Amino acid sequence: NCLAALESDDKSSGLIVLEDLRATHDHPIWPIPPSNDQSEMAVDALAMVHARCWEAPTLGNTIGQFHTVQSLTSMIHEISNYLPAFIDTIGDALTAEGRRIYERVFASALKPWMRLTDSHALTIIHGDAHAWNFLFPKSNSGNAFLIDWQLWHVDVGARDLAFLIALHWYPGRRRELEKPLLQRYHDALIAHGVTDYTYDDLWVDYRRAVVRNLTIPILFWSRGMNSEGWWHRLECALAAYCDLECDELL
């Protein structure tokens, strides 16, 4: 529930106070995916946010930090240390193909992550852009707004898209809406003034982000989240990896 709202005089900013959900938010029961209209509102909101800081000179200086080969390698190796125990926990519920994917990804040169050492098309992303972190208008028309910004960082915008779509939607829905939503997002970027970033660039960045999604179930498992919180994401992440032929990106 919204407890209070305050808009600035020039309507360029505002403040809302929401009900504290910490008592129940730790182990949410995930809702059904957003409607088609809500999905379009979500990617519109992401495009607006990403375009605002697209290749901004403040990135890595006064806003956020850039990754290095060393920082990225250290981060992934830390996650990969959990992989043997993670696979043992799942047992044969993880298919042979799923095991092969994980072993191949973590034994690779980590190219999908090393993309972040190139400053081209970097921006500020939300970092946790699942459907629960959008406020959608009740009227089903208007703008969506992002909340819960604790994981914001410098990255490619496609990272938020892959988190919203490829990590949380089962294959049937994802296959139907994925490319239309990516095209809508790209069109919105261009409308907001982004240049020198083609749809093909977006598609490759999105597929790289799909590879990176594979770390998220491991992280959630390692932090003690119950299986209802990470198994669904694991199934979606692996399906998207296979569908989008992400092996060729390693």
LUMNUVO-16686 format. One record per residue (C-alpha): residue number from 1; residue in three letters; z, y, x. Coordinates in nm, 3 decimals. Example, Ala and Ser with C-alpha at 12.3 -4.5 7.8 and 13.67 -1.06 7.14 Angstrom:
2
> nr:rest:up:north:east
> 1:ala:0.780:-0.450:1.230
> 2:ser:0.714:-0.106:1.367
// end
This chain:
250
> nr:rest:up:north:east
> 1:asn:0.000:0.000:0.000
> 2:cys:-0.074:0.358:0.108
> 3:leu:0.254:0.553:0.104
> 4:ala:0.122:0.895:0.205
> 5:ala:-0.197:1.072:0.308
> 6:leu:-0.261:1.406:0.476
> 7:glu:-0.600:1.563:0.547
> 8:ser:-0.657:1.838:0.803
> 9:asp:-0.780:2.178:0.692
> 10:asp:-1.129:2.123:0.838
> 11:lys:-1.141:1.765:0.701
> 12:ser:-1.227:1.634:1.049
> 13:ser:-0.911:1.428:1.081
> 14:gly:-0.620:1.306:0.878
> 15:leu:-0.317:1.084:0.862
> 16:ile:-0.223:0.793:0.639
> 17:val:0.104:0.605:0.622
> 18:leu:0.071:0.238:0.524
> 19:glu:0.328:-0.016:0.417
> 20:asp:0.486:-0.208:0.707
> 21:leu:0.353:-0.567:0.693
> 22:arg:0.503:-0.701:1.014
> 23:ala:0.723:-0.947:0.826
> 24:thr:0.419:-1.129:0.687
> 25:his:0.131:-1.032:0.920
> 26:asp:0.214:-1.269:1.206
> 27:his:0.075:-1.575:1.023
> 28:pro:-0.174:-1.447:0.767
> 29:ile:-0.363:-1.666:0.525
> 30:trp:-0.718:-1.558:0.600
> 31:pro:-0.907:-1.413:0.305
> 32:ile:-1.258:-1.504:0.200
> 33:pro:-1.523:-1.312:0.398
> 34:pro:-1.603:-0.956:0.294
> 35:ser:-1.874:-0.913:0.033
> 36:asn:-2.227:-0.819:0.138
> 37:asp:-2.159:-0.455:0.050
> 38:gln:-1.832:-0.457:0.241
> 39:ser:-2.002:-0.619:0.542
> 40:glu:-2.256:-0.336:0.547
> 41:met:-1.975:-0.079:0.524
> 42:ala:-1.800:-0.251:0.815
> 43:val:-2.099:-0.241:1.049
> 44:asp:-2.167:0.120:0.945
> 45:ala:-1.811:0.209:1.041
> 46:leu:-1.842:0.028:1.374
> 47:ala:-2.171:0.202:1.451
> 48:met:-2.017:0.543:1.381
> 49:val:-1.716:0.473:1.602
> 50:his:-1.922:0.324:1.885
> 51:ala:-2.180:0.603:1.881
> 52:arg:-1.903:0.864:1.911
> 53:cys:-1.807:0.745:2.263
> 54:trp:-2.139:0.587:2.367
> 55:glu:-2.172:0.621:2.747
> 56:ala:-1.933:0.918:2.732
> 57:pro:-1.848:1.068:3.073
> 58:thr:-1.479:1.034:2.985
> 59:leu:-1.502:0.653:2.976
> 60:gly:-1.311:0.499:3.263
> 61:asn:-1.171:0.840:3.353
> 62:thr:-0.956:0.993:3.080
> 63:ile:-1.035:0.725:2.820
> 64:gly:-0.986:0.357:2.901
> 65:gln:-1.064:0.170:3.220
> 66:phe:-1.376:0.003:3.352
> 67:his:-1.368:-0.363:3.443
> 68:thr:-1.455:-0.491:3.789
> 69:val:-1.583:-0.829:3.901
> 70:gln:-1.234:-0.901:4.031
> 71:ser:-1.051:-0.800:3.713
> 72:leu:-1.290:-0.997:3.491
> 73:thr:-1.276:-1.307:3.711
> 74:ser:-0.897:-1.294:3.722
> 75:met:-0.875:-1.257:3.343
> 76:ile:-1.102:-1.554:3.271
> 77:his:-0.941:-1.777:3.531
> 78:glu:-0.602:-1.704:3.376
> 79:ile:-0.734:-1.816:3.038
> 80:ser:-0.908:-2.121:3.185
> 81:asn:-0.574:-2.244:3.320
> 82:tyr:-0.481:-2.324:2.959
> 83:leu:-0.800:-2.522:2.894
> 84:pro:-0.680:-2.875:2.995
> 85:ala:-0.369:-2.852:2.777
> 86:phe:-0.569:-2.695:2.495
> 87:ile:-0.819:-2.983:2.499
> 88:asp:-0.539:-3.239:2.520
> 89:thr:-0.371:-3.083:2.216
> 90:ile:-0.689:-3.105:2.009
> 91:gly:-0.776:-3.455:2.128
> 92:asp:-1.081:-3.616:1.973
> 93:ala:-1.083:-3.355:1.694
> 94:leu:-1.284:-3.155:1.948
> 95:thr:-1.631:-3.307:1.965
> 96:ala:-1.785:-3.420:2.291
> 97:glu:-2.030:-3.132:2.258
> 98:gly:-1.746:-2.885:2.210
> 99:arg:-1.573:-3.015:2.521
> 100:arg:-1.899:-2.991:2.716
> 101:ile:-1.947:-2.631:2.607
> 102:tyr:-1.599:-2.527:2.717
> 103:glu:-1.626:-2.703:3.052
> 104:arg:-1.971:-2.555:3.118
> 105:val:-1.869:-2.200:3.023
> 106:phe:-1.558:-2.193:3.240
> 107:ala:-1.739:-2.353:3.535
> 108:ser:-2.020:-2.096:3.515
> 109:ala:-2.070:-1.767:3.699
> 110:leu:-1.923:-1.591:3.391
> 111:lys:-2.233:-1.374:3.345
> 112:pro:-2.151:-1.277:2.982
> 113:trp:-1.831:-1.114:3.109
> 114:met:-1.991:-0.960:3.418
> 115:arg:-2.214:-0.757:3.183
> 116:leu:-1.918:-0.519:3.160
> 117:thr:-1.964:-0.412:3.522
> 118:asp:-2.287:-0.239:3.410
> 119:ser:-2.206:0.098:3.251
> 120:his:-2.519:0.095:3.033
> 121:ala:-2.431:0.114:2.661
> 122:leu:-2.056:0.092:2.711
> 123:thr:-1.831:0.259:2.457
> 124:ile:-1.486:0.236:2.301
> 125:ile:-1.448:-0.067:2.075
> 126:his:-1.177:-0.167:1.830
> 127:gly:-1.110:-0.506:1.989
> 128:asp:-0.975:-0.678:1.676
> 129:ala:-1.243:-0.602:1.417
> 130:his:-1.178:-0.875:1.161
> 131:ala:-1.209:-0.800:0.790
> 132:trp:-0.836:-0.736:0.742
> 133:asn:-0.854:-0.439:0.977
> 134:phe:-1.096:-0.248:0.756
> 135:leu:-0.995:-0.039:0.458
> 136:phe:-1.271:-0.075:0.198
> 137:pro:-1.311:0.162:-0.097
> 138:lys:-1.208:0.010:-0.428
> 139:ser:-1.520:0.152:-0.591
> 140:asn:-1.743:-0.057:-0.359
> 141:ser:-1.921:0.259:-0.249
> 142:gly:-1.836:0.500:0.027
> 143:asn:-1.703:0.448:0.377
> 144:ala:-1.485:0.180:0.533
> 145:phe:-1.215:0.280:0.781
> 146:leu:-1.074:0.086:1.076
> 147:ile:-0.699:0.043:1.121
> 148:asp:-0.476:-0.133:1.380
> 149:trp:-0.615:0.007:1.705
> 150:gln:-0.373:-0.155:1.948
> 151:leu:-0.646:-0.357:2.127
> 152:trp:-0.904:-0.079:2.180
> 153:his:-1.080:-0.077:2.516
> 154:val:-1.408:-0.005:2.695
> 155:asp:-1.672:-0.267:2.615
> 156:val:-2.013:-0.316:2.454
> 157:gly:-2.025:-0.240:2.083
> 158:ala:-2.168:-0.583:2.014
> 159:arg:-1.829:-0.726:2.103
> 160:asp:-1.683:-0.595:1.777
> 161:leu:-1.981:-0.732:1.583
> 162:ala:-1.945:-1.079:1.732
> 163:phe:-1.574:-1.072:1.656
> 164:leu:-1.632:-0.972:1.294
> 165:ile:-1.923:-1.207:1.225
> 166:ala:-1.955:-1.497:1.469
> 167:leu:-1.584:-1.565:1.515
> 168:his:-1.485:-1.564:1.147
> 169:trp:-1.783:-1.666:0.936
> 170:tyr:-1.895:-2.023:0.886
> 171:pro:-2.257:-2.098:0.983
> 172:gly:-2.421:-2.070:0.642
> 173:arg:-2.303:-1.717:0.573
> 174:arg:-2.347:-1.607:0.933
> 175:arg:-2.708:-1.728:0.949
> 176:glu:-2.792:-1.544:0.628
> 177:leu:-2.640:-1.207:0.716
> 178:glu:-2.618:-1.195:1.095
> 179:lys:-2.957:-1.048:1.185
> 180:pro:-2.982:-0.808:0.888
> 181:leu:-2.640:-0.668:0.975
> 182:leu:-2.727:-0.634:1.343
> 183:gln:-3.046:-0.450:1.246
> 184:arg:-2.845:-0.222:1.018
> 185:tyr:-2.599:-0.153:1.299
> 186:his:-2.881:-0.072:1.542
> 187:asp:-3.048:0.159:1.290
> 188:ala:-2.716:0.337:1.243
> 189:leu:-2.670:0.381:1.618
> 190:ile:-3.011:0.545:1.641
> 191:ala:-2.928:0.769:1.344
> 192:his:-2.610:0.877:1.523
> 193:gly:-2.811:0.980:1.829
> 194:val:-2.790:0.675:2.057
> 195:thr:-3.099:0.633:2.276
> 196:asp:-3.223:0.391:2.541
> 197:tyr:-3.077:0.087:2.364
> 198:thr:-3.324:-0.141:2.190
> 199:tyr:-3.259:-0.402:1.925
> 200:asp:-3.340:-0.666:2.188
> 201:asp:-3.067:-0.516:2.410
> 202:leu:-2.825:-0.544:2.119
> 203:trp:-2.923:-0.903:2.047
> 204:val:-2.859:-1.012:2.406
> 205:asp:-2.525:-0.827:2.416
> 206:tyr:-2.427:-0.988:2.085
> 207:arg:-2.506:-1.337:2.215
> 208:arg:-2.305:-1.267:2.531
> 209:ala:-2.015:-1.164:2.310
> 210:val:-2.052:-1.491:2.118
> 211:val:-1.989:-1.674:2.447
> 212:arg:-1.684:-1.459:2.507
> 213:asn:-1.548:-1.552:2.162
> 214:leu:-1.470:-1.898:2.301
> 215:thr:-1.165:-1.763:2.482
> 216:ile:-0.998:-1.638:2.164
> 217:pro:-0.888:-1.974:2.014
> 218:ile:-0.737:-2.065:2.352
> 219:leu:-0.550:-1.736:2.373
> 220:phe:-0.413:-1.769:2.020
> 221:trp:-0.307:-2.129:2.084
> 222:ser:-0.138:-2.031:2.413
> 223:arg:0.063:-1.763:2.229
> 224:gly:0.203:-2.013:1.982
> 225:met:-0.013:-1.934:1.680
> 226:asn:-0.029:-2.228:1.440
> 227:ser:-0.353:-2.421:1.400
> 228:glu:-0.444:-2.239:1.078
> 229:gly:-0.483:-1.928:1.290
> 230:trp:-0.710:-2.064:1.564
> 231:trp:-0.887:-2.380:1.437
> 232:his:-1.113:-2.192:1.196
> 233:arg:-1.212:-1.953:1.475
> 234:leu:-1.278:-2.241:1.712
> 235:glu:-1.519:-2.406:1.468
> 236:cys:-1.701:-2.079:1.400
> 237:ala:-1.721:-1.983:1.768
> 238:leu:-1.867:-2.319:1.874
> 239:ala:-2.119:-2.322:1.588
> 240:ala:-2.242:-1.973:1.677
> 241:tyr:-2.265:-2.065:2.045
> 242:cys:-2.492:-2.359:1.963
> 243:asp:-2.700:-2.179:1.699
> 244:leu:-2.776:-1.886:1.930
> 245:glu:-2.856:-2.109:2.230
> 246:cys:-2.598:-1.936:2.445
> 247:asp:-2.619:-2.192:2.725
> 248:glu:-2.914:-1.997:2.865
> 249:leu:-2.693:-1.691:2.917
> 250:leu:-2.456:-1.862:3.162
// end
